[in-house]
């Protein structure tokens, strides 16, 4: 009979330490990005409040606009459940 030799894998602790470090840095970067987006939205709101003109592409990038809906009175009446 032949002897089977088990091949063990050497666990590289440096590799896992780097993965942990990168994971923590990635999480911190995501939090910072979210914080900056909130700050940008607040700044844009203040600029709009004080009637400072802002280019539309900047507003579109950071602020979701409500869709403009135009309803005729007849269409609205059709949608109402009580007639």
Secondary structure, DSSP 8 states (H G I E B T S, - for coil): ------------HHHHHHHHHHHHHHHHHHHHHHHHHHHHHHHHHHHHHTT----HHHHHHH----------HHHHHHH-S--
